């Protein structure tokens, strides 16, 4: 079995060995995880500068690795990663236990799994800048966790520990660094759990009896030499005793790159755009603090560096004596203006590497040699398609282009196509000619059994704590290789060099210029319901629209809905015709809920939409996630709709909504029949101070974190308070008030402080502190049942203290903690009502939680005259 965490090896050797190429390449062509631009972003292959080549030549002589471990995207210390990778030249990687799918999104409406896709790509973009590699476990980010016991219970400790061990065994770090302490501190439960897991994995990875199924000829038990806790400077208080911490200044300046590690790290950190983590470049000292947690045998003393005393030279691998001389000569003789002159010495180094006993480092350095030869030769190669999508079994035109841009004498021997077969030809095209510029156009018939494109960890429905991954060799990888690829087989002085490129679609954007995206494999028909949750307030009949998109011409069939007993659809099916590729059409069904009355509880069901085309059945949608800082992502979704029928009363209908980042609440309110008007920046900027233009709204809602992110909202605050004073109702959802997102103006009519308190247990009992308070009784009588079925959490960023003119309506707490009563604050102000709520309505309403809708309807009606419908 090939090991996906080991790097690619590249070179067949000499003319005499060419006949054995077909058995030789499968052995040495392992999946390469060095994060080149073509691997992470489907961008044009970039040519390293002479300075970058010179730095890579130095790195050939460094045989050491460091693995950094934490819980989420954005937890990593990019200062340290840049320093280790670019200054110390050790192989460096970040293992994020989760993909950040439980977090929040400042740049769009994506939540859950889609947000995890974005944050995965942001990590890859960050690693492309700081030079480290990226790994993951299967753990799901289920939101904030207050203690590691809860975290490990939900994840399933053994599964995630096994994943950490697998990454350690494959990456083989000499030093492991954890961002968080394994001891209980004032931090996220995921954070502490990540440190506890890697500390246990430090020894478990060396135990051949621990998950022996991971072991094979290429993956063996591994004992790292040291494991450290890298304490964050943000957590250090002035009176903390740091005498047992090692201190390192990691902001070295690299004259070859013309940038310091701190500057590079800031650019890397700023790729976490969905979290709003853009930072300024740092050029002064950056001191990091490390505490030794454990050591392997033999231990070696150190005082100034986490790497001190460890042998990172080739002598650790029993390398041939000639290798050191060749490496020294390659560095000394490098000519920046003529990099191609270094190719002969690089080929000699590659041959000397054959005698290195350590298979892991031999393969890694052969991979680096391969990349250096490509760089020194100025060798360009790419494979592009005539379209960005293709249906399994269909054909697509592929253009394979190779170009030598240096005096190096390179022959292109053949071009191989994978993922299908060429029309009337074998998969390989023989070329056998000196390389200037070669362009080969072929029609590739894609294998009919290839699965549609989607992130590999989302291909199967997940378990509560972890993603399900069918192929165990993918565990740890940030993303899977595309099955649609082209191999270019070059020859240099009798040596064979194979370069693999994914097939991409290339186009020109009039603003961004040349862009690339992966060639995606798509279902014949995309079936996309207009909503993932369809609400039936009071059991009303609702319309469900379904958009069909064709991935091939001349399609016809039947679209039908499958419902469970008690629910009905009219009509049960509809015919459709899609004449051309890319054509879309929209069909509508009327869905009827089971009979209900005001006393009944909610009724839920799942509806599936299926498109029948001949004997084939399609029930998935093709979605795309598009943001400028990451490549376009294709995510396959099931064409399922959650149906929720429940009793609810509403008062007033006209809602003004000031959206926060990533806000899906307006769409959920519209499903309930509210007339929602978005109040954008232009309206906010021109509000009269008396708020008169807002009087037409029965209530105004402020989205989550809107005060943190929208300066115009802060300016409009006097007008909003005037609206309330004149008789309006304003509901402000949670905001934060900390060093990353401070509140610069009061957001309520009377003072209150927003804290960091939250209730993470979505089943936590709720106490009604003021049972007769209007919010709990009008127009819906709220009870314990209304807090059933909440998702991920009860709430976050509750009010911590407040003026006595506010009323605290409810209380709740996580197990073993004191009751928090700042989840809903209500105050009369003039003739109106102001409400602050930290309850997670932004999650509950899009998820279709009935009780959350009933409670939110009461918030909207808090200041209105009683006339419920």
N, C-alpha and C positions, 0 to 999 in steps of 0.2 A: 504493500500500500504506500502511495506517495504521501509524504508529510507536507501538509499545506503551510506550515509555519517555517519551513526551511527555504532558503533562497534558491534561485535558479542557478544551475551550472551551465556552462555555455559552449565549451569547445570540444569538438572531436579533434583527433590528433593525426596529422600527416596523411599523405595520399594512400599509404598502405592500409589505413584504417577506414577509409571512406566506404569500403564495401560493407563494413559492419555498422554503418551509421544508423540503420533502422532499429537495431537492438540497443545501440549505445544511447541514443537520445532519450528514450523513455526512462532510462535509469537515472540520467543526470538532469533532465529538464524538470526540476521541481518548481512548484508554484512560488513566484517571487513576491515578497512582501515589502521590498524597499519602496517607499512611497513616492514614486516618480509621478509627474503630472499626468501622464497618460493612464496610470493605474487608478488614480483617485478622482479624476474630474473629467475624463474623456475630452481633454483639451489637446491641442496639437502638441506633439512631442517636442520638448524644449531642448535646446542646445546649451549645455553648461558653458560658462565662460572659462577662459584660461585660468583665472584665479580659482574657480571652483574645481577645475581639473587638478590643479596643483594641491589643493586641500585634500582631494580624494586620494592622490598619490601618497600623501602623508598617512592617511587613514589606513592604507594597506598594511602598514607596519604595526597597527594597534590591534591587539587580539583580546578584547574585553567587552563586557556588556553589562548594562544596568537596566533593570525593570522597575518602573514607577507604578504604583498601584493606588487607586482610590475608587470612589463609588460611582461618580457621575461624570458626564462631559462637563467641562469647566472646573472640575476639582483639581486638575493636574497643575503642577508648578512649571509653567512654561519657561521661567527663568532658568531653572535647573536643567530642564530638558535641552534647551538651547546650549547651555554651557557644556553639558556632557557630550552632546552630539557634535557641536561645531568647534569647541575649544579643546576638550579632552579626546575627541575623535573616537569615543567608544560607541559601540552599537547600543542604541537607546530606544526604549519603547515605553508606551503608556498603556496599562491595562485598566480600562474603565469597566467596573463590574456591571453597570447598566448602560443603556443607551439614552437615558434622560427622558423617557416617554411619559413620566409622571410629572414633569415640570410644567412651566408656563411659557407662553410664547409672546414675545414682544413685536414680532414682525409679520404675523399673519394669524389666521383662525385655526391653524392645524393644532390638534391636541392628540394625546394618546399615542398610538402607534405611528401616526404620521409625523408627530413632533419628534419621536425617536429616530425616524429616518432623517429628518433635517439635522438633528444634533449629531448623528453619526457622520454625516457629510461635513459638518462644521469641524469635527475633530480631525477628519482626514485633511481638510484644508489647513488646519492649524499645524498638523504634523508635516505637511508639505513645506511649510515655512521654517519650522524649528528643526527639521531633519530627523525627528524620531519616527518610530513606527507605532501602529495602533492595533490594540487587541480588545476583545470584549468577552464577557461570559454571557450565559443565557439569562441572567437575572433580569426580571422586569422591575422597572422603577414604578412602584405603586404609590408614590407620593411621600410626604413627610412621615418619618417614623421616629418616635421619641426614644426608642431603646433598641439595642442590638438583638435582644431576645425576640421581640416582635418581628424584626427584620428577618432573622434566620428562620423563624417558624414559617413565615409566609413564603420566603424563597425556597425553603427546603435546603438545609445546610449542606447535606452531602452532595447534592447536585452542583451547587455553585462552588463548593470547595474542590470538587473533582475538576471543574472547568479551570479554576485557578492553577491547580496542579498541572493540568495538561498544557497550559500556556508556559509555565515555568519549565517543564520538561522539554518542550520544543524550542523555546527561546534560549534556555540555558544561561540565565543571568549570573554573573559573578557577584553582583550586589543587587539587593532588592531594597527599595525605598517606599515606605507607605506615607501617604499624606496625613493620615490621622492616627491618633494614639489608640492602641487596643484597650486602654483603660477607659472607664466611663468618664466622659467629660461633657461639658455643655455643648453638645452638637447633635446633628442628625443621626438617628439610629443606623441608617445606611452607612454613614461615615465610620462609626465605630466598628460595625460588622465587617466592613471591608478590611480594616486593619487586623481584626481578629482572625479572619479567614486566611489572609496572606501569611500571618505569623504561624498559623498551624500548617499552611501549605509549605512553608520554608523547610520543614522536616519531612512532611508527608510526600513531597515530590521525590525524595531520596529513598523512600520505602517501597521496594518492589512489590510488596503485598498490597499496597494501596492502589486500587483500580488498575490491576495488571493488564486489563484489556487495552489500555492506552499504549502499552509498550510493544515495540517491534524492532526491527533491525535499525531503524532510523531514530526512534524515540526511546531513550533509556532513562532510568532514574537519574535525578540530578540534585546535587546539594550545592546551593549557593553559599558563598563564603561569609556574607554578612547581610543583616537586615537592619535598617534604620527607620526611625520615625523622623520625618522632616516636619518639624513644628512650624506652623504658619506664623509669620511675624504679626499678622492681624490679631492673633489670640494672645500675644505676649503683653502682660501688664508691667508697669514700671517697677513693681517690687518683686517680680518673679525671679526665682533663683535659676539661673541658666548655667551654673558652674559645671554641670555634668553634660552640657551640650557641646558638641563640636561646632565650630563656626567657620563658614566658608564664604568668601566673597566670590560670587559667580558672575559678576558683570565684566568679564574680560572683553577687551576690544580686539577684533580680528581685522588686521590691516588688509588681508587678502580680500575679504568680503566688504570692507569699508563700513562695518557696522559692529556695534557691541552686542553681547548676548542679551542685555536688557532691552535694547531696541528691537532686536529680532523677536524676543519673547513677547513684547507688547503687540507687535503685529500678529503674532500667532494667537495670543489671547483674544485679540479683537475679532477673530473669526467666529467667536461665540455670539453671533449677532442676535439669535433668537432669545438669548438671556440678557441682552443689553450689557455685555461685558467688555465693551470697547475701553481701552486704556491708553494713556499717553506713554510715549517711549521714555525709558530711563537710561541715563548715561553715567550716573554716579555709582558709588558702591552699592551692591545688593548682597547683604549678608543673610545667609541661610543657616538654620540651626538644625542639628541632627543629634539624635540620641540612639545609641546602639541598643537594639532589642534582643539580638541573639547572634551567635557566630557558629559557623561550621568548623570542621577540623581540616587542616591545622589552623589555629588562630594566628594572626599576625598583628603586631602593634601598629597603631596609627595615632597621629596627633593633629594633623592639619587638614586631612582630606578623607572622605569616605572611600577613596580609591587607594590611599596610601598603603604601601607594603604589598600590594598585589602585583603579580607579574603579568603584564599585558603584552609581553613581547612574544615573538614566535617560538622562543625556547620552551614555552609551556606546552607546545604541541609536538615536540620532537621533530622539528622541521629540518630539512637538509641545510647544511652550512651555506650553500650557494644562495639560498633565498634571501638572507639578510643582505648580502652583497648586491644582489640584483635590485632589491628594494631601495637601497641607498643610491645606487647608480641611477635608477629611474627618477628619483627626486632631484638628484644633482644635475642630470643631463636634460631635464625638461626645458623646452623652448616655448615660451608662451605664444610667440608669433607663428610657430610651426608645430602644433601639438601632434600632428601625424608622425613626426619623427620618433615619438615615444612608443609607437605600436610594436616594433620588433622587441623591445625590452619587456613590454607587457606580455607578449606571447611567451617569452622565456620565463617570466614569473609564473604564468599560468601552467607551464610545463613543470616547473619546480614544485608547484602546489600539489601535483599528483603524488608526490612522495610524503605529504603531510598525513600523519596517522589519524588525526582528529577529523572525522568525516564532516562534522558540523561546521567547523571553521574552514575546512577545505572548500565546502560548497559555498559558504558565505563569501569568502574572498574571491572565488571564481566568479560569483555574481558581480562583485565590485569590479573585477577585471573586465567582465563583459561590458558593464556600463562605461568604463573608462575607454575601452577600445571604440565603442560607438561615439563617445564624445570626441576623442582625438581624431577620429576619421571624419567627423562632421557628417556622419551617416544618418540620413533621414529616411524613415519608412512609415507608411500609414496605410490603413485599409478603410475605405469609405463606401457607403451604400447609396443607392439612388433614392431611398426612402428611409424614414426613421423607424418604420415598423414593417413586420412581415408576419404572415400567418403560418403556423406549422404546415408543412407540405407545399407551401407556395414558393415561388422563385423571386429573387431579387438580384439586381445587377450590382456587382462588387468591383470597385476599382482599387487595385493594389499598386502603390507607388513607392519606388525606392530611388534614392538619389545620393550620390557621393559628392561631397563638396570640399574635397581635399585631394592632394596628389597621391594619397594612398592607393595602392593597386588592389582593388577589391572586385571580385567576381560575384555575380548573383547566380547561384546554382539552380535554385528552384523556389517556387512559391507554393505553399500548402494551405488549403482551405479546410476549416473544420466547422462542424455544425450542420453539415449536409453534403450534397454531392454536386459536382459541376455537370452541366448539361452535356451528356455524351462523352465525358472525360473522367479520368481518375482525379482524386482529390488534390494531387500535386501537379503543378505546371513546371516543366523543365525550361530553364532559361539558358544557363551556361554561356554567359557573355560578360565582358568587362562592364563594370557599372559606371555609367554616367547618370542618365535619368532613364528609368524603365517604368512604364505604366502598362499594367495588364488589366483588361476588363473581362470579367467572366460572369456568367449567370449561375448563381448558387441556388439549388433547390434545397430548402431548409428541411431538415429531418422532421417527419410528421409527428414524432413522439416527443419533441422538445416541449417542456412545460412553458407556460406564459411567464413573462418577465415580472418578477416581484422580489423585494428583499427576501433573502433566504429564510430569515428568522420569522417572517410573517406568512410563509407558505402554508403553515398548518395552524389551526386554532390553538392559542396558547393555554397553558395551565395557569392557575392563579398566580404562582410565583415566578415561573420561568417560561421562556419561549420553547416551543418544541422544534427540534432540528432533526430531520430525518437522516441526514448524512453526518455522522460524527466527525468526519475530517474537516467539516466546515466550522466546528465549534472553535471560537476564538477569533475567527476572521472578521474584519469589519464588513466585508461584502464578498460575495462569490464571484468567481471569474465568469465572464460571459461565455456561453458555449459557442458563440459565433466569433471566430478568430482567424487570423491569417498568420502563418509562420513564414518569415523570409529567411532563407538559408544562404548565407554568404560564405565566401572562401577568401582567406588572406594568407598568402605564403604557405599553402598546404593545410591551414587550420580552418576548421568549419565553425562558423558563428551563426547561431540561430536566434532570431529576434521575433518575439510574438507580439502581435498588435491586435487589440479588440477591434471589431468592425464597428465603425461609428457613422453617424450621419452628420454631414458638414454643410453649413449654410452661412450666409452673410446677413447679419443684422445691421440695418442702416445706422444704428447708434453704437452698438457694442462691437461691430466688426465681425470677424470670423468666429463662429461658434460651433461646438461639437456636442453631440449627445449620443448615448449608446444606441445601437440598433436594437430595438425591443421586439420580442416575440409576443404577439398579441392574439387574443381569441378572435374568431371570425366575426363575432358580434359582441359589442360592449353593452351591457344592460345596466343602466344607472337609474335607480329610483330617485325622485326629487328630494327625498329625505330618508335618513336612517331611522327616524322615530316619527310615527304619525299619532298625534294626540286626538282623542275623541272626548272633548269636554261634554259632559251630560249625555254621552252616548250618541252624539250626532253623527250623521253620515258625512264622510270626508272624501275628498278627491285625491287620488294618488296619481301623479304623472310619472312616466317612465321614459327616459331618453335612450334611444337605440342609436348606436354608431357602427357603421360598417367598416371592416378592415379589408374588404375585398368587394369587387363589383358584382352586380346582378344577384343580389341576395333577396330571398323572399321566405317567409315563414309565418309562424304564429307566436304571438306573445301571450302568455297566460300567467295567472297568479294562483298560487297554492295557499289556501287558508285552512286553519284548523276549525273544528266544530264550533258552531255558534257565530262565527264570523262569515260574511259573504262578500262577494265581489260581483259587480255588474259593469260590463259583461264579464264572463269568466275568462274569455280570450278574445284577442283581436288579431286580424291579419296585418302583415306589414310587408312593404317592398322597399328595398334600398338599391337603387339602380347603379350608383357609382361608389367607388372606394372613398371613404371619408364622409359620405352623406350621413346626415342625422335626421331622425324623426322623433316626434314625441307623441305618446299615446296616453290615454287617461282611463282610469277605472274609478268607480264609486265603491268605497268600502263601507260596509255597514257593521257596526259593533253589535254585540249581543244586547238584548234589552237591559236597561239599568234604571235605577231610581236613586234619589238623593241619599238613601240610607245604605246603599250597597258600597262595598269596597271596590277598589279598582280591579279591572280585568285586563290581563295582558296576554299577548299572543305574538307569534312571529309569522310574517307573510314572506313567501319567497316568490320572486319574479323569474320566469324561465322563458327564454326564446328558443323555439324549436325551428331548426333549419334542416329539412330532410330528416335524417336519422340522428342528427347531432343536437345536443341540448346545451344551452349556455345560460349560466346564472351568475355571472361575475361582471364587475365593472372595471374599466381601465381608468385609473386616476393618475394625474400628473401633479407633482409638487414642483413649483417653479419659483426660485428666488435667485437673484443675480449673483450671489456669492458662492453658490453651490451648483453642481450640474443638475439638469432636469432629472427628477426621480420618477420612476413608474411604479405604482403600487396597485396591485390587484385587490379588489374588494368583493365580498359576497353581495349579491343582489337581494339582501334580506332587509325587511323593514319590521321594526318593533312596533306593535300596535298597543296602545294604552288607552283604555276607556275608564273614566272615573267621574264622580260627581264633583262639581265645582260651581260656585257662584262668583260673579264678577260685578264690580261697581266701577262705572266709568270706562271709557274705551280709548280716549285719545292720549297717547303716551309720547312724550318727548324723550329721546334716548341719546345720551352723550357717550359714544362708544369708547371703551378702553382697548388696549391692544389684544388681538386675538379673541374678539368678543362675538359669540354666537347666540347670546341671549335675545337680541331683537328678533331673530328668526323664530325662536321658540315662543316668544310672546305673540307673534303674528299667528302662529298655529292656534293659539287660544282665542283668536278673534280680536285681539287688540289692534287698534290702528296706530302703528308705530312710525314716528317720524324721527329720522336721525338728525341730530343737531351737530353739524360739522363745524370746522374751524371758522369758516366765513361768518356763520351765524353768531358763534360765540364772540368773535372779534367785534361785532357791531351791535351787541345787545345794549339797549338803553339801561342806565343804572337802576331805573325803577322796575325793570323786568316786565314791563307791560306787554311786550310782544310774546311772552311765554304764557300769558293768561289763558290762551286757548287750550292748553294741555290740562287734562285731569290729574296727571302726575308726571314728574320728570325723574328719570333714572340715570345715574352716573355709573358707567361701567368700571370694572375692576382696574385698579392702578391708573385710572385716567388722570388723577391729579399728579401722579408721579411722572407722567409722560407728556402731558399736554399743557404747555405754558399758557395757551389761550384760555383754557378752562380756569386756570388760577386767576387770570385777569377778569374773567366773567363772574367770579364768585360773588361780588356785591349784587349783581343783577339776579343771580340765583337765590340769594338770601331775601332779596326784595320780593321775588315771586312767592317764596314761602310765607313771608310776613303778610302778603296780601291774600293768603288763603290757599296757596298751592301745597302739594305734597311732593317732597323730594326724597328719593331713596338713593343713598350713596353706598355702593358696594365697596368691598375692602380696598384699601390702599396700604402702602408700607411707609414706615418712617424710620429709616436707618441711614447709615453712612453711605450706602450705595444709592438709596432712593429717598432722600429727605423731603419732607413736606415744608415748603417755604411759606405757606399761608394757612390760616385756619380753614378747615373744610366744613365746619358746622357753625350754627348760630351761637353756641356756647362752647367753652373749651372742653376738649377731651383729648386724651393721649392714646395713640395707637401703639400697641405693644407687639410682641412676637408670639403671644399666646395663641394656641390653636388646639383643636381637638381632632386627632388623626383617626380615631376609631369611628368608622362610619356607622357603627351600631351603638354608639355611646348613648346611655339613657338621657332623656331630656326632662328637666324640671321646669314647670310653669310657675315662674316667680310671681307673676301678677295674673292669676287665672281670669279675672274679669276685665283685663286690659283689652281695649278695642281690637288691637292687632291679632289677638288670639280668638276673637269671636265674630268679627264682621269682615266680609260677608260669609265667611266659612268658619265653623267652629273647629278649632285646631286641637287635635289630641295626639296621643302617643303614636297612633297608626300613621299619622302624617310624616313621621320620621323613619318609617320602614323603607327599605330599598334604596337608601342613599348610597352614593358611590364615592369611593376613595377617601373621603374625609367629611366631617361635619362642617368645619370651618377653619379659618386661618386669619391671622392678624386681627384678633379681637381687640376691642377697646380695653385698655389697661386701667385707666382712671378717667373720671368724668365729673363734670359740673352736676350738682344735685338736681338741676332742672331736667336732666335726662332721666328716663325710666329704663331700667334693665328688665327686659321682658322674659327671658328664658335663661336657664343655666344648664351646663353640661360639663362633662369632664372625661378624660381618658381614665382607664382603670388605675386605681391607686393614687390619683391626683385630686387636688382640691377643685371644687366647682368653679368654672369660669362663667361669669355673667355678662361679659361684654360682647356677646354674639349679635345682639340686637339692642340698640339704644334708640329711644324715641323721645322727642321733645316737642311740645307746643311752642311755636314761635309766631307771635302775632296771631293771625287767623288761621295759619297753616300748621303743617306737621313736617318735621325733619327727622329722618331715620338714617342711622348708620348701621350697616350689617356686615359682619365678617363671615356669615354663613356662605358656604360654597355654592351659591345659586348658579354661578357661571359653569359649574360642572353638572349640577342636578337638572337644570332646565333643558339643556341640549340632550341629556340622557333620558329625558322623559320620566322623571320621578314625580308621581302624582302629588304627594304631600308637599313637595317643594313648590309646585305650581299653586296649590291652594294657599300656602303661607305667603307666597309672593303676591298673590292677588289681594290678600289682606293688607300687605304693606302698601300697595298701590292705592288702596281705598282708605287709608288711615285718616285722611282729612276730609273725606267726602260725605255728603248727605246720604243717609241710608235709603237706598232704593235699588236693592240688589236684583239681579236677574239670574 
